[in-house]
Amino acid sequence: MRGRVCSRNTRIGVNGVASNSTEALRLQGVAKHYGSARAPVKALDGIDLSVPAGQLFGLIGHNGAGKSTLFKLLLGLISPSQGRLWVAGSEVGAADFREARRRVGYLPENLVLYDNLDGLETLQFFARLKGAPATQCAGLLEQVGLAEAGRRPVREYSKGMRQRLGFAQALLGEPQLLLLDEPTTGLDPTAIRDFYAQLQRLRERGVTLVISSHILAELEQRVDALAMLSQGRLCAQGTVGRLRERSSRPLRLCLRAEAALLDTLPQQLAGLAEATTLHWQRDAAQQLTLDCPRSLKMPLLRLLGGLALLDLQIEETTLEDLYFELREAA
């Protein structure tokens, strides 16, 4: 029995639970436990998560945090111990999920390929498995920069070339949802730049992208939102900006000015509310490094904007620092 549509944005699944069609995926109380009931290993423990369609969504966490387990649950490769999951409007494991699964592409962290096949044969093999047109294969090789290596056996491919071939197989069938587990492993800086440029083009076409990575600096300026996993639990989620607002870490401002201005600046800052929370350090190069709480960001910038500064730089809290802070607070 297929789900019936009850309105423009809502779909009723086979078990009568509403699922918003603007969501690419949704998890409700999802847990995955291994081992005995007395001493279970909790790979995931009570995850509630929603990813809107068309987003570039990041999934971060330490090794063993549960990221790969989450991907396997979304693909229906394993079953949850508790909770429910929806992908592309269909509940995982329901009668209509097989059809929804065809609209999902997946690049695993550790991709296994047949070394005796060449690149084109490899894509043709995966195309048959997925029911995708074999005519897509040559174009996908060109898209990932492997057109000239298409007839070389995979055993001669470097790690980065294997990774690009894996990305090509994930794109077979023009999926509307891509699950990418550590996709830039083995890629050089140029290939990483090209990879994210391709993700942006896919996103502009409405494809939803869920990407797991340990390289947080890659994700910081690229994701629309992200979720942080730690020990199988969701410790934080939201945009990078919203997560920064939760942080207790101060902003850092680095400014340069003439010595006379730097001499008087402490007195000018004293008029700000909470000025006692400001901390600064001056060096011999006429540069002042100023740490301040986020609540003073705009008052401080208004004050500094009226001064004859030579230069001003603002250093935001990095995603890496946010991860460790929010993980410890969870």
GUZATI-839295 format. One record per residue (C-alpha): residue number from 1; residue in three letters; x, y, z. Coordinates in pm, whole numbers, plus 50000, padded with zeros to 5 digits. Layout:
BEGIN
> NUM, ALA, X, Y, Z;
...
//
This chain:
BEGIN
> 1, MET, 50000, 50000, 50000;
> 2, ARG, 50147, 50337, 49897;
> 3, GLY, 50113, 50645, 50115;
> 4, ARG, 49829, 50879, 50018;
> 5, VAL, 49877, 51249, 49973;
> 6, CYS, 49658, 51455, 50209;
> 7, SER, 49779, 51806, 50117;
> 8, ARG, 50045, 51983, 49918;
> 9, ASN, 50315, 51946, 50183;
> 10, THR, 50204, 51647, 50385;
> 11, ARG, 50215, 51280, 50305;
> 12, ILE, 50051, 51002, 50503;
> 13, GLY, 50274, 50699, 50529;
> 14, VAL, 50166, 50336, 50539;
> 15, ASN, 50129, 50352, 50918;
> 16, GLY, 49922, 50670, 50915;
> 17, VAL, 50199, 50906, 51036;
> 18, ALA, 50225, 51245, 50868;
> 19, SER, 50553, 51334, 50702;
> 20, ASN, 50628, 51681, 50562;
> 21, SER, 50726, 51648, 50196;
> 22, THR, 50960, 51949, 50231;
> 23, GLU, 51176, 51729, 50456;
> 24, ALA, 51439, 51521, 50281;
> 25, LEU, 51474, 51306, 50590;
> 26, ARG, 51341, 51288, 50944;
> 27, LEU, 51434, 51082, 51248;
> 28, GLN, 51207, 51041, 51548;
> 29, GLY, 51351, 50888, 51866;
> 30, VAL, 51595, 50672, 51670;
> 31, ALA, 51822, 50438, 51863;
> 32, LYS, 52049, 50154, 51756;
> 33, HIS, 52187, 49920, 52019;
> 34, TYR, 52420, 49625, 51984;
> 35, GLY, 52513, 49352, 52230;
> 36, SER, 52305, 49211, 52512;
> 37, ALA, 52006, 49376, 52677;
> 38, ARG, 52199, 49389, 53005;
> 39, ALA, 52500, 49566, 52856;
> 40, PRO, 52398, 49726, 52527;
> 41, VAL, 52639, 49923, 52313;
> 42, LYS, 52447, 50235, 52215;
> 43, ALA, 52563, 50333, 51868;
> 44, LEU, 52274, 50582, 51853;
> 45, ASP, 52054, 50685, 52142;
> 46, GLY, 51731, 50879, 52093;
> 47, ILE, 51803, 51091, 51784;
> 48, ASP, 51544, 51346, 51670;
> 49, LEU, 51650, 51521, 51351;
> 50, SER, 51496, 51683, 51045;
> 51, VAL, 51674, 51796, 50727;
> 52, PRO, 51478, 52022, 50488;
> 53, ALA, 51489, 51939, 50118;
> 54, GLY, 51755, 52124, 49921;
> 55, GLN, 51996, 52183, 50208;
> 56, LEU, 52367, 52111, 50233;
> 57, PHE, 52362, 51955, 50578;
> 58, GLY, 52671, 51862, 50780;
> 59, LEU, 52705, 51571, 51019;
> 60, ILE, 53006, 51588, 51250;
> 61, GLY, 53138, 51383, 51537;
> 62, HIS, 53433, 51178, 51657;
> 63, ASN, 53507, 50825, 51537;
> 64, GLY, 53237, 50603, 51683;
> 65, ALA, 52992, 50890, 51734;
> 66, GLY, 52730, 50713, 51522;
> 67, LYS, 52754, 50892, 51186;
> 68, SER, 52802, 50583, 50968;
> 69, THR, 52537, 50395, 51168;
> 70, LEU, 52295, 50679, 51095;
> 71, PHE, 52363, 50654, 50723;
> 72, LYS, 52306, 50278, 50724;
> 73, LEU, 51974, 50326, 50903;
> 74, LEU, 51861, 50584, 50647;
> 75, LEU, 51948, 50344, 50366;
> 76, GLY, 51757, 50058, 50527;
> 77, LEU, 52072, 49847, 50553;
> 78, ILE, 52011, 49796, 50924;
> 79, SER, 51699, 49837, 51139;
> 80, PRO, 51664, 50072, 51436;
> 81, SER, 51631, 49930, 51785;
> 82, GLN, 51381, 50208, 51856;
> 83, GLY, 51226, 50499, 51670;
> 84, ARG, 51126, 50571, 51312;
> 85, LEU, 51292, 50722, 51005;
> 86, TRP, 51152, 50885, 50690;
> 87, VAL, 51348, 50940, 50369;
> 88, ALA, 51200, 51136, 50077;
> 89, GLY, 50857, 51115, 50236;
> 90, SER, 50863, 50736, 50282;
> 91, GLU, 50916, 50555, 50608;
> 92, VAL, 51226, 50335, 50605;
> 93, GLY, 51113, 49974, 50590;
> 94, ALA, 50765, 50055, 50459;
> 95, ALA, 50623, 49907, 50139;
> 96, ASP, 50702, 50218, 49932;
> 97, PHE, 51057, 50264, 50064;
> 98, ARG, 51221, 50059, 49787;
> 99, GLU, 51105, 50316, 49532;
> 100, ALA, 51218, 50607, 49752;
> 101, ARG, 51557, 50438, 49799;
> 102, ARG, 51620, 50464, 49424;
> 103, ARG, 51626, 50842, 49465;
> 104, VAL, 51911, 50822, 49718;
> 105, GLY, 52282, 50819, 49635;
> 106, TYR, 52541, 50698, 49885;
> 107, LEU, 52917, 50725, 49909;
> 108, PRO, 53046, 50511, 50199;
> 109, GLU, 53354, 50602, 50399;
> 110, ASN, 53536, 50285, 50288;
> 111, LEU, 53444, 50216, 49928;
> 112, VAL, 53523, 49867, 49798;
> 113, LEU, 53581, 49838, 49423;
> 114, TYR, 53672, 49552, 49189;
> 115, ASP, 54034, 49611, 49092;
> 116, ASN, 54014, 49414, 48766;
> 117, LEU, 53735, 49630, 48624;
> 118, ASP, 53815, 49963, 48465;
> 119, GLY, 53643, 50284, 48569;
> 120, LEU, 53371, 50271, 48303;
> 121, GLU, 53296, 49904, 48372;
> 122, THR, 53272, 49983, 48742;
> 123, LEU, 53008, 50250, 48683;
> 124, GLN, 52820, 50024, 48442;
> 125, PHE, 52816, 49752, 48708;
> 126, PHE, 52671, 49989, 48968;
> 127, ALA, 52424, 50124, 48712;
> 128, ARG, 52283, 49774, 48661;
> 129, LEU, 52252, 49727, 49037;
> 130, LYS, 52071, 50056, 49078;
> 131, GLY, 51858, 50031, 48765;
> 132, ALA, 52012, 50351, 48629;
> 133, PRO, 52074, 50409, 48255;
> 134, ALA, 52418, 50292, 48148;
> 135, THR, 52430, 50594, 47917;
> 136, GLN, 52499, 50811, 48223;
> 137, CYS, 52832, 50645, 48300;
> 138, ALA, 53062, 50817, 48049;
> 139, GLY, 52924, 51159, 48137;
> 140, LEU, 52969, 51099, 48509;
> 141, LEU, 53332, 50996, 48456;
> 142, GLU, 53387, 51326, 48278;
> 143, GLN, 53201, 51514, 48551;
> 144, VAL, 53437, 51384, 48823;
> 145, GLY, 53751, 51429, 48613;
> 146, LEU, 53811, 51063, 48524;
> 147, ALA, 53726, 51063, 48153;
> 148, GLU, 54084, 50991, 48049;
> 149, ALA, 54117, 50716, 48310;
> 150, GLY, 53788, 50548, 48225;
> 151, ARG, 53954, 50253, 48050;
> 152, ARG, 54228, 50204, 48306;
> 153, PRO, 54185, 49922, 48558;
> 154, VAL, 54081, 50043, 48902;
> 155, ARG, 54387, 49876, 49058;
> 156, GLU, 54593, 50154, 48897;
> 157, TYR, 54382, 50430, 49051;
> 158, SER, 54517, 50646, 49333;
> 159, LYS, 54312, 50685, 49651;
> 160, GLY, 54181, 51019, 49530;
> 161, MET, 54078, 50870, 49194;
> 162, ARG, 53895, 50589, 49371;
> 163, GLN, 53714, 50845, 49581;
> 164, ARG, 53607, 51037, 49272;
> 165, LEU, 53487, 50714, 49111;
> 166, GLY, 53287, 50644, 49425;
> 167, PHE, 53129, 50988, 49400;
> 168, ALA, 53037, 50916, 49038;
> 169, GLN, 52856, 50596, 49137;
> 170, ALA, 52664, 50789, 49405;
> 171, LEU, 52538, 51021, 49129;
> 172, LEU, 52396, 50739, 48916;
> 173, GLY, 52023, 50771, 48864;
> 174, GLU, 52020, 51147, 48936;
> 175, PRO, 51940, 51108, 49308;
> 176, GLN, 51748, 51375, 49498;
> 177, LEU, 51926, 51292, 49825;
> 178, LEU, 52299, 51228, 49857;
> 179, LEU, 52454, 51073, 50170;
> 180, LEU, 52829, 51134, 50163;
> 181, ASP, 53044, 50974, 50434;
> 182, GLU, 53390, 51137, 50451;
> 183, PRO, 53380, 51212, 50076;
> 184, THR, 53701, 51418, 50053;
> 185, THR, 53929, 51150, 50198;
> 186, GLY, 54235, 51122, 49973;
> 187, LEU, 54150, 51428, 49762;
> 188, ASP, 54407, 51700, 49702;
> 189, PRO, 54314, 52068, 49754;
> 190, THR, 54219, 52120, 49389;
> 191, ALA, 53997, 51812, 49387;
> 192, ILE, 53833, 51922, 49714;
> 193, ARG, 53753, 52261, 49565;
> 194, ASP, 53607, 52098, 49253;
> 195, PHE, 53408, 51853, 49465;
> 196, TYR, 53237, 52130, 49664;
> 197, ALA, 53172, 52324, 49343;
> 198, GLN, 52985, 52018, 49216;
> 199, LEU, 52790, 51997, 49541;
> 200, GLN, 52686, 52359, 49500;
> 201, ARG, 52560, 52293, 49147;
> 202, LEU, 52364, 51992, 49272;
> 203, ARG, 52218, 52201, 49555;
> 204, GLU, 52107, 52466, 49306;
> 205, ARG, 51913, 52189, 49128;
> 206, GLY, 51732, 52105, 49452;
> 207, VAL, 51936, 51801, 49556;
> 208, THR, 51966, 51751, 49933;
> 209, LEU, 52320, 51679, 50050;
> 210, VAL, 52411, 51523, 50384;
> 211, ILE, 52785, 51516, 50433;
> 212, SER, 52989, 51368, 50716;
> 213, SER, 53344, 51494, 50761;
> 214, HIS, 53618, 51514, 51020;
> 215, ILE, 53764, 51818, 50843;
> 216, LEU, 53547, 52079, 51011;
> 217, ALA, 53709, 52375, 50838;
> 218, GLU, 53574, 52238, 50507;
> 219, LEU, 53218, 52245, 50634;
> 220, GLU, 53222, 52569, 50833;
> 221, GLN, 53158, 52808, 50543;
> 222, ARG, 52966, 52566, 50322;
> 223, VAL, 52683, 52399, 50516;
> 224, ASP, 52337, 52547, 50563;
> 225, ALA, 52309, 52371, 50898;
> 226, LEU, 52466, 52079, 51083;
> 227, ALA, 52423, 51828, 51361;
> 228, MET, 52687, 51727, 51616;
> 229, LEU, 52694, 51369, 51741;
> 230, SER, 52881, 51249, 52047;
> 231, GLN, 52864, 50900, 52196;
> 232, GLY, 52555, 50825, 51991;
> 233, ARG, 52365, 51133, 52111;
> 234, LEU, 52275, 51454, 51935;
> 235, CYS, 52459, 51721, 52133;
> 236, ALA, 52375, 52022, 51912;
> 237, GLN, 52217, 52116, 51581;
> 238, GLY, 52151, 52433, 51385;
> 239, THR, 52331, 52682, 51165;
> 240, VAL, 52691, 52769, 51246;
> 241, GLY, 52572, 53118, 51339;
> 242, ARG, 52313, 52986, 51584;
> 243, LEU, 52567, 52752, 51741;
> 244, ARG, 52806, 53045, 51785;
> 245, GLU, 52533, 53231, 51971;
> 246, ARG, 52522, 52942, 52219;
> 247, SER, 52896, 52957, 52272;
> 248, SER, 53055, 53116, 52578;
> 249, ARG, 53376, 53180, 52384;
> 250, PRO, 53458, 53549, 52327;
> 251, LEU, 53501, 53717, 51993;
> 252, ARG, 53852, 53829, 51909;
> 253, LEU, 53916, 54161, 51739;
> 254, CYS, 54262, 54245, 51608;
> 255, LEU, 54309, 54613, 51532;
> 256, ARG, 54596, 54836, 51432;
> 257, ALA, 54615, 55210, 51499;
> 258, GLU, 54861, 55487, 51570;
> 259, ALA, 55028, 55466, 51912;
> 260, ALA, 54845, 55777, 52038;
> 261, LEU, 54505, 55621, 51971;
> 262, LEU, 54604, 55292, 52132;
> 263, ASP, 54714, 55484, 52441;
> 264, THR, 54367, 55633, 52488;
> 265, LEU, 54158, 55337, 52372;
> 266, PRO, 54126, 55169, 52716;
> 267, GLN, 53963, 55484, 52855;
> 268, GLN, 53721, 55499, 52560;
> 269, LEU, 53628, 55134, 52607;
> 270, ALA, 53559, 55192, 52975;
> 271, GLY, 53228, 55354, 52887;
> 272, LEU, 53086, 55031, 52747;
> 273, ALA, 52851, 54823, 52960;
> 274, GLU, 53022, 54512, 53092;
> 275, ALA, 53354, 54665, 52990;
> 276, THR, 53519, 54475, 53270;
> 277, THR, 53472, 54161, 53060;
> 278, LEU, 53694, 54303, 52786;
> 279, HIS, 54047, 54172, 52771;
> 280, TRP, 54319, 54317, 52551;
> 281, GLN, 54684, 54271, 52475;
> 282, ARG, 54906, 54519, 52291;
> 283, ASP, 55220, 54431, 52101;
> 284, ALA, 55515, 54626, 51961;
> 285, ALA, 55364, 54639, 51611;
> 286, GLN, 55093, 54881, 51727;
> 287, GLN, 54836, 54604, 51722;
> 288, LEU, 54575, 54548, 51989;
> 289, THR, 54412, 54207, 52034;
> 290, LEU, 54077, 54246, 52206;
> 291, ASP, 53856, 53965, 52341;
> 292, CYS, 53495, 54048, 52416;
> 293, PRO, 53168, 53865, 52483;
> 294, ARG, 52924, 53840, 52192;
> 295, SER, 52682, 54073, 52371;
> 296, LEU, 52932, 54357, 52326;
> 297, LYS, 53005, 54292, 51960;
> 298, MET, 52786, 54564, 51807;
> 299, PRO, 52844, 54834, 52075;
> 300, LEU, 53216, 54777, 52039;
> 301, LEU, 53207, 54792, 51658;
> 302, ARG, 53005, 55115, 51671;
> 303, LEU, 53265, 55269, 51899;
> 304, LEU, 53557, 55149, 51688;
> 305, GLY, 53385, 55261, 51367;
> 306, GLY, 53427, 55624, 51471;
> 307, LEU, 53802, 55592, 51531;
> 308, ALA, 54091, 55634, 51289;
> 309, LEU, 54193, 55269, 51278;
> 310, LEU, 54453, 55142, 51033;
> 311, ASP, 54303, 54791, 51019;
> 312, LEU, 54043, 54576, 51192;
> 313, GLN, 53988, 54201, 51175;
> 314, ILE, 53724, 53993, 51353;
> 315, GLU, 53798, 53631, 51437;
> 316, GLU, 53487, 53422, 51498;
> 317, THR, 53485, 53103, 51702;
> 318, THR, 53578, 52818, 51470;
> 319, LEU, 53352, 52520, 51414;
> 320, GLU, 53621, 52301, 51567;
> 321, ASP, 53618, 52505, 51889;
> 322, LEU, 53237, 52502, 51890;
> 323, TYR, 53233, 52125, 51854;
> 324, PHE, 53455, 52063, 52156;
> 325, GLU, 53272, 52320, 52369;
> 326, LEU, 52921, 52195, 52288;
> 327, ARG, 53025, 51833, 52314;
> 328, GLU, 53155, 51889, 52667;
> 329, ALA, 52842, 52083, 52764;
> 330, ALA, 52600, 51817, 52635;
//
